[in-house]
Amino acid sequence: MTQGPEYPQPEDGGQQPYGQQPPYGQDPYGQQPYGQQPGYGFTPYAAPGAPYGVHPTTGIPYSDKSKLVAGLLQLLLPLGIGRLYAGHTGVGIAQLVVTILTCGVGAIWPFIDGIVILATDSKDGNGYMLRS
């Protein structure tokens, strides 16, 4: 009595008989493209619309603007420059006007805003997360 092969051969299309598993180390669904590991379908940094990657917990794409630059501009030049850099033109111009009209006293607002930008996950004017 002859039995068929224990494992499928390449000529029978790689189909497993019902109820049998492939040999250890072989992918049950065929070959993976070069560079991909089997079983991992989602890679958060390979999104086509997010060249700088995505935030790991929220999934929001990263901006081309830096959180460090925006925060330091707010702290060192408390005129709303950091908000203008990040794309929040309305808030940036408001901070500039308040600082000028109050003869510098209103610079407390952009200064504290710079600390908030550095301490939190801030977004740019388009809604993307600022890069760290």
ROSE-4610 file (N, C-alpha, C; in Angstrom, 1 decimal, always signed):
// ROSE-4610
residu = [M/M/M/T/T/T/Q/Q/Q/G/G/G/P/P/P/E/E/E/Y/Y/Y/P/P/P/Q/Q/Q/P/P/P/E/E/E/D/D/D/G/G/G/G/G/G/Q/Q/Q/Q/Q/Q/P/P/P/Y/Y/Y/G/G/G/Q/Q/Q/Q/Q/Q/P/P/P/P/P/P/Y/Y/Y/G/G/G/Q/Q/Q/D/D/D/P/P/P/Y/Y/Y/G/G/G/Q/Q/Q/Q/Q/Q/P/P/P/Y/Y/Y/G/G/G/Q/Q/Q/Q/Q/Q/P/P/P/G/G/G/Y/Y/Y/G/G/G/F/F/F/T/T/T/P/P/P/Y/Y/Y/A/A/A/A/A/A/P/P/P/G/G/G/A/A/A/P/P/P/Y/Y/Y/G/G/G/V/V/V/H/H/H/P/P/P/T/T/T/T/T/T/G/G/G/I/I/I/P/P/P/Y/Y/Y/S/S/S/D/D/D/K/K/K/S/S/S/K/K/K/L/L/L/V/V/V/A/A/A/G/G/G/L/L/L/L/L/L/Q/Q/Q/L/L/L/L/L/L/L/L/L/P/P/P/L/L/L/G/G/G/I/I/I/G/G/G/R/R/R/L/L/L/Y/Y/Y/A/A/A/G/G/G/H/H/H/T/T/T/G/G/G/V/V/V/G/G/G/I/I/I/A/A/A/Q/Q/Q/L/L/L/V/V/V/V/V/V/T/T/T/I/I/I/L/L/L/T/T/T/C/C/C/G/G/G/V/V/V/G/G/G/A/A/A/I/I/I/W/W/W/P/P/P/F/F/F/I/I/I/D/D/D/G/G/G/I/I/I/V/V/V/I/I/I/L/L/L/A/A/A/T/T/T/D/D/D/S/S/S/K/K/K/D/D/D/G/G/G/N/N/N/G/G/G/Y/Y/Y/M/M/M/L/L/L/R/R/R/S/S/S]
num = [1/1/1/2/2/2/3/3/3/4/4/4/5/5/5/6/6/6/7/7/7/8/8/8/9/9/9/10/10/10/11/11/11/12/12/12/13/13/13/14/14/14/15/15/15/16/16/16/17/17/17/18/18/18/19/19/19/20/20/20/21/21/21/22/22/22/23/23/23/24/24/24/25/25/25/26/26/26/27/27/27/28/28/28/29/29/29/30/30/30/31/31/31/32/32/32/33/33/33/34/34/34/35/35/35/36/36/36/37/37/37/38/38/38/39/39/39/40/40/40/41/41/41/42/42/42/43/43/43/44/44/44/45/45/45/46/46/46/47/47/47/48/48/48/49/49/49/50/50/50/51/51/51/52/52/52/53/53/53/54/54/54/55/55/55/56/56/56/57/57/57/58/58/58/59/59/59/60/60/60/61/61/61/62/62/62/63/63/63/64/64/64/65/65/65/66/66/66/67/67/67/68/68/68/69/69/69/70/70/70/71/71/71/72/72/72/73/73/73/74/74/74/75/75/75/76/76/76/77/77/77/78/78/78/79/79/79/80/80/80/81/81/81/82/82/82/83/83/83/84/84/84/85/85/85/86/86/86/87/87/87/88/88/88/89/89/89/90/90/90/91/91/91/92/92/92/93/93/93/94/94/94/95/95/95/96/96/96/97/97/97/98/98/98/99/99/99/100/100/100/101/101/101/102/102/102/103/103/103/104/104/104/105/105/105/106/106/106/107/107/107/108/108/108/109/109/109/110/110/110/111/111/111/112/112/112/113/113/113/114/114/114/115/115/115/116/116/116/117/117/117/118/118/118/119/119/119/120/120/120/121/121/121/122/122/122/123/123/123/124/124/124/125/125/125/126/126/126/127/127/127/128/128/128/129/129/129/130/130/130/131/131/131/132/132/132]
x = [+0.8/+0.0/+0.9/+0.7/+1.5/+0.6/+1.3/+0.7/+1.2/+0.4/+0.8/+1.9/+2.5/+3.5/+3.0/+3.9/+3.5/+3.2/+3.9/+3.7/+3.6/+2.8/+2.6/+3.9/+4.0/+5.1/+4.8/+5.8/+5.5/+4.6/+4.6/+3.8/+2.3/+1.9/+0.5/+0.0/+0.7/+0.2/+0.3/+0.9/+1.1/-0.2/-1.2/-2.5/-2.3/-2.7/-2.7/-4.0/-3.9/-5.1/-5.8/-7.2/-8.0/-7.5/-7.3/-7.0/-5.5/-4.6/-3.2/-2.6/-1.6/-0.8/+0.4/+0.9/+2.2/+3.3/+4.5/+5.7/+6.1/+6.7/+7.2/+8.1/+7.8/+8.6/+8.1/+7.1/+6.6/+5.3/+5.2/+4.0/+2.8/+1.7/+0.5/-0.2/+0.1/-0.6/+0.4/+1.5/+2.4/+3.5/+4.3/+5.5/+5.2/+5.9/+5.8/+6.7/+6.3/+7.1/+8.5/+9.5/+10.8/+10.8/+11.3/+11.4/+10.3/+9.2/+8.1/+8.2/+7.9/+7.8/+6.4/+6.3/+4.9/+4.2/+2.9/+2.0/+1.9/+2.6/+2.5/+2.0/+0.7/+0.0/+0.0/+0.1/+0.0/+1.3/+1.9/+3.1/+2.8/+2.8/+2.3/+3.2/+4.4/+5.3/+5.3/+4.5/+4.5/+3.3/+2.6/+1.4/+1.9/+1.2/+1.6/+1.4/+0.4/+0.2/+0.9/+1.8/+2.5/+4.0/+4.7/+6.1/+7.0/+6.5/+7.2/+6.7/+5.8/+5.3/+4.0/+3.5/+2.3/+2.5/+1.7/+1.8/+1.3/+2.1/+1.8/+0.5/+0.0/-1.3/-2.5/-2.4/-3.5/-3.7/-2.5/-2.6/-2.6/-2.5/-2.4/-1.0/-1.0/+0.4/+1.1/+2.5/+3.3/+3.5/+3.7/+3.8/+5.3/+5.5/+6.9/+7.5/+6.7/+7.2/+7.6/+8.6/+9.1/+8.5/+8.2/+7.6/+8.7/+9.9/+11.0/+11.2/+11.2/+11.4/+10.3/+9.0/+7.9/+7.9/+8.2/+8.3/+9.4/+10.6/+11.7/+11.4/+10.8/+10.5/+9.5/+8.5/+7.6/+8.3/+9.2/+9.9/+10.9/+11.7/+12.8/+12.4/+11.4/+10.8/+9.3/+8.9/+7.5/+6.6/+6.5/+5.7/+4.7/+4.6/+3.7/+4.4/+5.7/+6.4/+6.3/+6.3/+6.2/+4.9/+3.8/+2.5/+2.4/+3.0/+3.1/+3.9/+4.9/+5.7/+4.9/+4.1/+3.3/+2.1/+1.8/+0.6/-0.6/-0.6/-1.7/-1.6/-1.9/-1.7/-2.6/-3.9/-4.8/-4.3/-3.9/-3.4/-2.0/-1.2/+0.1/+0.0/-0.9/-1.1/-1.8/-2.7/-3.3/-2.3/-1.4/-0.3/+0.6/+0.9/+1.8/+1.1/-0.2/-0.9/-1.1/-1.4/-1.5/-0.2/+0.9/+2.2/+2.6/+2.3/+2.6/+1.7/+0.4/-0.5/-0.3/+0.2/+0.4/+1.8/+2.6/+4.0/+4.8/+4.6/+5.4/+4.9/+3.9/+3.3/+2.5/+1.9/+1.2/+2.1/+3.4/+4.3/+4.2/+3.5/+3.3/+2.5/+1.5/+0.7/+1.5/+2.3/+3.1/+4.2/+4.7/+5.7/+5.1/+3.9/+3.3/+2.8/+2.4/+2.0/+3.2/+4.4/+5.6/+5.8/+5.6/+5.7/+4.7/+3.5/+2.4/+2.7/+3.3/+3.7/+4.7/+5.7/+6.7/+6.3/+5.3/+4.9/+3.8/+3.1/+1.9/+2.2/+1.3/+1.3/+0.5/+1.2/+0.6/+0.5/-0.5/-0.7/-0.4/-0.1/+0.1/-1.2/-1.1/-2.3/-3.2/-2.6/-3.3/-3.9/-3.6/-4.1/-3.2/-2.0/-1.0/-0.2/+0.3/+1.0/+2.4/+2.9/+4.2/+5.2/+6.3/+7.3/+8.1/+8.6/+9.4/+10.8]
y = [-1.2/+0.0/+1.2/+2.1/+3.4/+4.5/+5.3/+6.5/+7.7/+8.8/+10.0/+10.7/+11.7/+12.4/+13.0/+13.0/+13.5/+15.0/+15.7/+17.2/+17.4/+18.5/+18.7/+19.1/+18.7/+19.0/+20.3/+20.9/+22.2/+21.9/+20.7/+20.5/+20.4/+20.2/+20.1/+21.5/+22.5/+23.9/+24.3/+23.5/+23.9/+23.8/+23.2/+23.0/+21.9/+22.2/+21.2/+20.4/+19.1/+18.3/+18.8/+18.7/+19.2/+18.6/+19.4/+19.0/+18.9/+19.0/+18.9/+20.3/+20.4/+21.7/+21.6/+22.7/+22.7/+22.4/+22.0/+21.7/+22.9/+22.7/+23.8/+24.7/+26.0/+27.0/+27.5/+26.8/+27.2/+28.0/+29.0/+29.9/+29.2/+29.0/+28.3/+29.0/+30.3/+31.0/+31.3/+30.7/+30.9/+31.8/+32.2/+32.9/+34.4/+35.0/+36.4/+37.2/+38.4/+39.3/+39.5/+39.8/+40.0/+41.1/+40.9/+41.9/+41.9/+41.2/+41.2/+39.9/+40.0/+38.9/+38.3/+37.0/+36.4/+36.8/+37.0/+37.3/+38.7/+39.6/+41.0/+41.8/+42.1/+42.8/+44.3/+44.8/+46.2/+46.8/+47.7/+48.4/+49.9/+50.5/+51.8/+52.9/+52.6/+53.6/+53.4/+52.6/+52.4/+53.1/+54.0/+54.6/+55.5/+55.4/+56.2/+57.7/+58.1/+59.5/+60.1/+59.3/+59.8/+59.6/+60.5/+60.2/+60.3/+60.9/+61.0/+60.0/+59.1/+58.0/+58.5/+57.6/+57.9/+57.8/+58.5/+58.4/+57.0/+56.4/+55.0/+54.7/+55.7/+55.4/+56.0/+57.2/+57.8/+57.4/+57.1/+56.8/+58.0/+59.2/+60.5/+60.6/+60.9/+61.1/+62.3/+62.1/+63.2/+64.3/+65.5/+66.7/+66.8/+67.7/+68.0/+69.0/+69.6/+70.5/+69.8/+70.4/+69.9/+70.5/+69.7/+70.2/+71.0/+70.6/+71.2/+72.6/+72.8/+74.1/+75.0/+74.5/+75.4/+75.8/+74.9/+75.2/+76.2/+76.0/+76.9/+78.3/+78.4/+79.7/+80.4/+79.7/+80.3/+80.8/+80.0/+80.3/+81.4/+81.4/+82.3/+83.6/+83.6/+84.7/+84.8/+85.2/+85.0/+86.1/+86.0/+86.9/+86.1/+84.8/+84.0/+83.3/+83.5/+83.0/+81.4/+80.7/+79.3/+78.8/+79.5/+79.2/+79.5/+80.6/+80.8/+79.7/+79.3/+78.2/+76.9/+76.6/+75.4/+75.5/+76.6/+76.8/+77.3/+77.7/+78.3/+79.8/+80.3/+81.7/+82.6/+82.2/+83.0/+83.2/+82.1/+82.2/+83.0/+82.7/+83.4/+84.9/+85.4/+86.8/+87.4/+86.7/+87.2/+87.3/+86.4/+86.5/+87.6/+87.9/+89.0/+90.3/+90.4/+91.7/+91.9/+90.9/+91.1/+91.5/+90.9/+91.2/+92.7/+93.1/+94.5/+95.5/+95.2/+96.2/+96.3/+95.3/+95.4/+95.7/+96.2/+96.6/+95.5/+94.2/+93.1/+92.3/+92.8/+92.1/+90.8/+91.0/+89.9/+88.7/+88.9/+87.8/+86.6/+86.7/+85.6/+84.5/+84.9/+83.9/+83.1/+83.7/+82.8/+82.0/+82.5/+81.8/+80.5/+80.7/+79.5/+78.5/+79.1/+78.3/+77.4/+78.0/+77.3/+76.1/+76.2/+75.1/+74.0/+74.5/+73.5/+72.8/+73.4/+72.8/+71.7/+72.0/+71.0/+69.9/+70.1/+69.1/+68.2/+68.6/+67.8/+67.3/+66.5/+66.0/+67.1/+68.1/+69.2/+68.9/+69.6/+69.4/+70.6/+70.5/+71.6/+72.2/+73.2/+73.8/+72.8/+71.8/+70.8/+69.7/+69.6/+68.5/+67.4/+67.5/+66.4/+66.6/+65.5/+65.6/+66.2/+67.1/+67.7/+66.6/+66.5/+65.5/+65.9/+64.9/+65.1/+65.5]
z = [+0.0/+0.0/+0.0/-0.9/-1.0/-0.5/+0.3/+0.8/+0.0/+0.0/-0.6/+0.2/-0.3/+0.4/+1.7/+2.7/+4.0/+3.9/+3.1/+2.9/+1.5/+1.1/-0.3/-1.0/-2.2/-3.1/-3.9/-4.4/-5.2/-6.4/-7.0/-8.2/-7.9/-6.6/-6.3/-5.8/-6.1/-5.8/-4.3/-3.5/-2.1/-1.3/-1.7/-1.0/+0.1/+1.3/+2.4/+2.3/+2.6/+2.8/+4.0/+4.0/+5.1/+6.4/+7.4/+8.7/+9.0/+8.0/+8.2/+8.3/+9.1/+9.2/+8.4/+7.9/+7.2/+8.1/+7.5/+8.4/+9.1/+10.2/+11.1/+10.3/+10.5/+9.8/+8.5/+7.9/+6.6/+6.9/+6.0/+6.1/+5.5/+6.3/+5.7/+4.6/+4.3/+3.3/+2.1/+2.0/+0.9/+1.3/+0.3/+0.6/+0.9/+1.7/+2.0/+1.1/+0.8/+0.0/+0.7/+0.0/+0.5/+1.5/+2.7/+3.7/+4.7/+4.5/+5.4/+6.2/+7.5/+8.3/+8.4/+8.5/+8.4/+9.7/+9.5/+10.6/+11.0/+10.5/+10.8/+9.7/+9.7/+8.6/+8.7/+10.0/+10.2/+10.7/+9.9/+10.3/+10.4/+11.6/+11.8/+11.1/+10.7/+10.1/+8.6/+8.0/+6.6/+5.9/+6.6/+6.0/+4.8/+3.7/+2.5/+2.7/+3.5/+3.7/+4.9/+5.5/+6.7/+6.5/+5.8/+5.6/+6.9/+7.9/+9.2/+10.2/+9.8/+10.7/+11.4/+12.3/+13.0/+14.5/+15.2/+16.7/+17.1/+18.0/+18.3/+19.0/+19.8/+20.6/+19.9/+19.2/+18.6/+17.1/+16.5/+15.0/+14.2/+14.7/+14.0/+13.3/+12.0/+11.4/+12.0/+12.0/+12.5/+11.5/+11.9/+11.1/+10.7/+9.7/+9.3/+10.3/+11.2/+12.1/+13.4/+14.1/+15.4/+16.6/+17.6/+18.8/+19.6/+19.5/+20.2/+19.7/+18.4/+17.7/+18.1/+18.0/+18.3/+19.8/+20.7/+22.1/+22.5/+21.9/+22.2/+21.6/+20.4/+19.8/+20.7/+21.3/+22.2/+23.5/+24.0/+25.3/+25.1/+24.0/+23.8/+23.2/+22.3/+21.6/+21.9/+23.2/+23.5/+22.8/+21.5/+20.7/+19.9/+20.1/+19.3/+18.1/+18.0/+16.8/+16.7/+17.9/+17.9/+17.3/+17.6/+17.1/+15.6/+15.2/+13.7/+13.0/+13.6/+13.0/+12.9/+13.9/+13.9/+13.1/+12.5/+11.6/+12.3/+13.5/+14.2/+14.1/+12.9/+12.6/+13.5/+13.7/+14.5/+15.9/+16.6/+18.0/+18.0/+17.0/+17.0/+16.8/+15.9/+15.8/+17.0/+17.6/+18.9/+20.0/+20.1/+21.1/+20.8/+19.6/+19.2/+19.5/+19.2/+19.4/+20.9/+21.7/+23.1/+23.8/+23.3/+23.9/+23.5/+22.3/+21.9/+22.6/+22.7/+23.3/+24.8/+25.5/+26.9/+27.3/+26.3/+26.5/+27.1/+26.7/+27.1/+28.2/+29.0/+30.1/+29.6/+28.4/+27.8/+27.3/+27.4/+27.0/+27.9/+29.0/+29.9/+29.1/+28.3/+27.6/+26.7/+25.8/+24.9/+25.6/+26.7/+27.5/+28.1/+28.7/+29.3/+28.2/+27.1/+25.9/+25.4/+25.5/+25.0/+25.9/+27.2/+28.2/+27.9/+27.6/+27.2/+26.0/+25.0/+23.7/+24.0/+24.8/+25.1/+26.0/+26.8/+27.8/+27.3/+26.3/+25.8/+24.4/+23.9/+22.5/+21.7/+21.2/+20.5/+19.0/+18.4/+16.9/+16.2/+14.9/+14.0/+13.5/+12.6/+12.1/+11.2/+10.7/+9.9/+10.7/+12.0/+12.9/+13.0/+12.5/+12.6/+13.9/+14.5/+15.7/+15.4/+16.3/+16.2/+16.5/+15.7/+16.0/+17.2/+17.9/+19.2/+18.8]
